[in-house]
Amino acid sequence: MREARLPALEKWLARADLSRVPGRGAYAWLAEASALPSPPPYAAVALAGEAEPREGPWMRADPVHLRINRDLVSLYDASTLDLSTGEAEVLAAALQALFKDDDLEFVVPAPERWYVRIPGDMPVTTPLDQAVGRDIFGLLPNGGSLNWRSFMTEAQMVLSNHDVNARREVAGQPAVNSVWFWGEGTCPPNVVLPFDRVVAGEPFARGLARLGGVPAVNVPGTLAELPPTPKDKDTLVVLDDLVRPFRRGDPEAWLAIARSLDERWFASLGDVARQSGGLRLILPGEKDTVVATLAPSTRWRMLRTRKSVSHHA
């Protein structure tokens, strides 16, 4: 596929002041901005955003598909599974029965997002977005009070032999043959969020809003539909529409959504910068995060050369 061109976003990136900060991915940037401990308790915060804050140590236990490719085992996340709510609940119930004597508690608020409360010390894990598409050897949970590698092996055996996966195989769907444990931690008692409002559907961002005591609202269809931010207040908007097609390896869907975002959100950034006194675009990448600051005066930098978005990656 030819290099994607997004005219509106390219225009404002050309006129903005650009900088880079360490940290890979949106989760890492949000955690750093909210001064969360290291490693950030991704699971506990996201669960607070999906339901309510829960006591105890929590991890994500997300359904995944492991595929053997010659001498390595690659991980594919739930964006490739099209898992139904019923399938997710039945499979999670099988894991709950398997680990009932180990005091693990599974919670499934959404088909693609599973959580587990664990006893004892927590292991060191690898975030899902850093494991997708990679060989999982060397990325498995390490340490803690429980034998997590043994747990993963037992979980894989139960899931692989489950009737749900037998039916999925007949239907030509990939098997839910493992879970990925990550995001360990307990819910922080309070979060100092540097925003006065969060506009997001993504659970981690909504969890930060709840724990930080600021309102969280759903993402509207266009930037024009977003209620203006009051003077001297900051709004965080999380647009995660591109995550699923990226992880599915669907460049055509990715490009279609990217062009739609360019028209519905990025074309009006200049007006927002003028009305609000400025804004920042946060573009998480594979190695670091690009921060594009657009002040009212920078809107007039019309002679700057526009470059493709991939140039800034």
C-alpha positions in Angstrom: 0.0 0.0 0.0 1.3 3.5 -0.8 2.2 5.8 2.1 -0.9 7.2 3.7 -1.4 10.9 3.4 -3.5 12.8 5.9 -3.7 16.4 4.7 -5.2 18.1 7.7 -3.0 16.4 10.3 0.1 16.9 8.2 -0.7 20.7 8.0 -0.9 21.1 11.7 2.1 18.9 12.4 4.1 21.1 10.0 3.1 24.3 11.9 3.4 22.9 15.4 6.4 22.9 17.7 7.6 19.3 17.9 9.4 17.5 20.7 9.9 13.8 21.7 9.5 12.2 25.1 10.5 8.7 26.2 7.8 6.1 26.5 6.3 3.6 24.1 2.6 3.7 23.5 -0.4 5.6 24.8 -0.6 3.6 28.0 2.9 4.6 28.9 2.4 8.3 28.1 -0.9 8.4 30.2 0.8 6.6 33.1 3.7 9.1 33.1 1.4 12.1 32.8 -0.6 10.9 35.8 2.5 10.1 37.9 1.5 6.5 38.4 4.0 4.2 40.1 6.3 2.0 38.1 5.3 -0.4 36.8 1.9 1.2 36.3 -1.1 -0.8 37.6 -2.8 -0.9 34.2 -5.3 -3.6 35.1 -6.5 -2.1 38.3 -6.9 1.4 36.8 -8.7 0.0 33.6 -11.0 -2.1 35.7 -12.0 1.1 37.7 -12.8 2.6 34.3 -15.0 -0.3 33.3 -16.8 -1.0 36.6 -15.5 0.5 39.8 -12.3 0.4 41.9 -11.6 -3.0 43.3 -9.4 -4.0 46.2 -6.4 -6.2 45.9 -3.8 -6.9 43.3 -5.1 -7.2 39.7 -3.8 -8.2 36.4 -5.2 -8.4 32.9 -5.7 -11.9 31.6 -6.6 -11.1 28.1 -7.7 -13.8 25.6 -5.1 -14.3 22.9 -4.2 -16.7 20.0 -0.8 -18.2 20.0 0.5 -19.5 16.7 3.6 -21.6 16.2 5.7 -20.3 13.3 8.7 -22.6 12.8 10.9 -22.1 15.8 8.9 -19.3 17.6 5.4 -18.8 19.0 3.7 -15.5 18.0 1.0 -13.8 19.9 -2.2 -12.3 18.4 -4.5 -10.3 20.6 -8.3 -10.2 20.8 -8.6 -7.8 17.9 -8.1 -10.8 15.6 -10.6 -13.1 17.4 -14.0 -11.6 17.0 -14.9 -13.1 20.4 -18.5 -13.0 21.5 -19.7 -12.1 25.0 -21.0 -15.6 25.5 -17.8 -17.3 24.3 -15.7 -15.0 26.6 -17.9 -15.7 29.6 -17.8 -19.5 29.1 -14.1 -19.6 28.6 -13.4 -17.4 31.6 -15.6 -19.6 33.7 -13.5 -22.6 32.7 -10.4 -20.8 33.9 -12.2 -19.8 37.1 -13.0 -23.5 37.8 -9.4 -24.5 36.9 -7.8 -22.1 39.4 -10.5 -22.0 42.1 -8.1 -23.5 44.7 -5.5 -20.9 43.9 -7.7 -18.0 44.9 -7.8 -16.4 41.5 -10.9 -14.4 40.6 -11.7 -13.7 37.0 -13.8 -10.7 35.8 -15.0 -10.3 32.2 -16.5 -6.8 31.6 -15.9 -7.1 27.8 -15.1 -10.0 25.5 -11.6 -8.8 24.6 -10.7 -7.6 28.1 -10.4 -10.0 31.0 -9.1 -9.4 34.5 -7.9 -11.6 37.3 -7.4 -10.8 41.0 -4.4 -12.7 42.4 -3.1 -13.5 45.9 0.4 -12.8 47.2 3.2 -11.0 45.4 2.9 -10.0 41.8 5.1 -11.1 38.9 6.9 -8.8 36.4 5.1 -8.9 33.1 5.2 -7.6 29.6 2.4 -5.2 28.4 0.2 -6.7 25.7 0.9 -4.1 23.2 4.6 -4.9 23.5 4.0 -8.6 23.0 1.6 -8.6 20.0 3.1 -10.1 16.9 6.3 -11.1 18.8 7.8 -14.4 19.9 6.6 -14.8 23.5 9.7 -16.6 24.8 11.4 -14.1 27.1 8.2 -12.1 27.5 6.4 -14.5 30.0 5.6 -13.4 33.6 8.5 -13.8 35.9 8.6 -14.0 39.7 5.8 -13.4 42.2 4.2 -15.9 44.6 2.6 -18.1 41.9 4.1 -20.3 39.2 2.8 -18.2 36.3 4.4 -20.2 33.5 2.8 -23.4 34.9 -0.5 -21.5 35.1 -0.2 -20.4 31.5 0.5 -24.0 30.4 -2.6 -25.3 32.3 -4.7 -22.5 30.9 -3.6 -23.3 27.4 -4.5 -27.0 27.8 -8.0 -26.2 29.1 -8.8 -23.5 26.5 -7.4 -25.5 23.6 -9.6 -28.5 24.4 -12.7 -26.5 25.1 -15.9 -27.0 23.1 -16.0 -23.2 22.4 -12.7 -23.6 20.4 -13.9 -26.8 18.7 -16.9 -24.8 17.4 -14.6 -21.9 16.4 -12.4 -24.3 14.5 -15.3 -25.6 12.5 -16.4 -22.0 11.7 -12.8 -21.2 10.5 -12.1 -18.8 13.4 -8.8 -18.7 15.3 -8.8 -20.5 18.6 -8.7 -18.7 22.0 -5.8 -20.9 23.1 -4.2 -18.8 25.8 -4.4 -15.7 28.0 -1.8 -13.0 28.4 -1.2 -11.9 32.0 0.0 -8.3 32.3 -0.6 -4.9 33.9 0.0 -6.0 37.5 -0.7 -3.7 40.4 -3.2 -2.4 43.0 -5.5 0.5 42.5 -3.9 3.7 43.5 -5.7 5.5 46.3 -5.8 8.7 44.3 -4.5 10.0 41.0 -3.3 13.5 40.3 -4.6 13.8 36.7 -3.3 16.9 34.8 -6.6 17.3 33.0 -10.0 18.7 34.1 -12.0 16.4 31.7 -11.4 13.2 29.9 -13.1 12.4 26.6 -12.5 8.7 25.9 -14.1 5.3 25.5 -10.8 3.5 26.4 -11.0 2.0 29.9 -7.6 3.0 31.2 -8.2 6.6 30.4 -11.6 6.5 32.0 -10.2 4.8 35.0 -7.7 7.6 35.5 -10.5 10.1 35.3 -12.6 8.2 37.9 -9.6 7.9 40.3 -8.6 11.5 39.6 -12.1 12.8 40.4 -12.7 14.4 37.0 -15.6 13.8 34.6 -15.2 11.2 31.8 -17.5 11.5 28.7 -17.8 9.5 25.5 -16.0 10.5 22.3 -18.4 12.4 20.0 -18.4 11.8 16.2 -16.6 15.0 15.3 -14.4 17.7 17.0 -17.2 20.2 16.3 -19.5 18.2 18.6 -17.1 18.3 21.5 -18.3 20.9 24.1 -15.7 23.6 24.4 -13.3 23.4 27.3 -13.8 26.2 29.9 -11.1 28.8 30.1 -8.0 27.7 32.1 -9.2 24.1 31.9 -7.6 21.2 30.1 -9.4 18.4 28.3 -7.8 15.0 27.3 -9.3 13.4 24.2 -8.3 9.8 23.4 -8.9 8.7 19.9 -8.1 5.0 19.8 -10.0 4.0 16.6 -6.9 3.0 14.8 -5.7 0.4 17.3 -7.9 -2.5 16.2 -7.2 -2.3 12.5 -3.5 -1.9 13.2 -3.3 -5.0 15.4 -5.5 -7.0 12.9 -3.0 -6.2 10.2 -5.8 -4.6 8.1 -4.1 -1.6 6.2 -7.2 -0.8 4.2 -9.4 -0.4 7.2 -6.7 1.5 9.0 -6.4 4.0 6.1 -10.2 4.4 5.8 -10.5 5.2 9.6 -7.4 7.5 9.5 -8.8 9.5 6.7 -12.2 9.8 8.5 -10.4 11.0 11.6 -8.5 13.5 9.5 -11.7 15.0 8.2 -13.8 14.8 11.4 -11.2 15.8 14.0 -7.9 17.2 12.6 -9.3 19.6 10.0 -10.6 21.9 12.7 -7.5 21.9 15.0 -6.6 25.5 14.0 -10.0 26.8 15.2 -9.6 25.0 18.5 -6.1 26.3 19.0 -7.3 29.9 18.4 -10.4 29.5 20.7 -8.7 27.6 23.6 -5.3 29.3 23.6 -3.4 26.2 22.2 -3.4 22.5 22.2 -1.1 19.5 22.1 -1.2 16.4 19.9 0.3 13.3 21.5 1.4 10.7 18.9 2.7 7.5 20.7 5.1 5.6 18.6 7.2 2.4 18.6 10.2 4.0 20.2 9.1 7.2 21.8 6.2 9.7 21.8 5.9 12.8 19.6 4.4 15.9 21.3 3.1 18.6 18.8 2.3 21.9 20.5 0.0 24.2 18.5 -0.2 27.7 19.9 -2.6 30.3 18.4 0.4 32.0 16.7 1.8 28.9 15.1 -1.3 28.6 12.9 0.3 31.2 10.6 3.4 29.2 9.8 2.0 28.6 6.3 5.3 28.1 4.5 6.5 25.1 6.4 6.8 22.0 4.4 4.3 19.3 5.1 5.5 15.8 5.6 3.7 12.5 5.9 2.7 11.3 9.4 5.0 8.3 9.1 7.9 10.8 8.9 7.3 11.8 12.5 7.2 8.2 13.7 
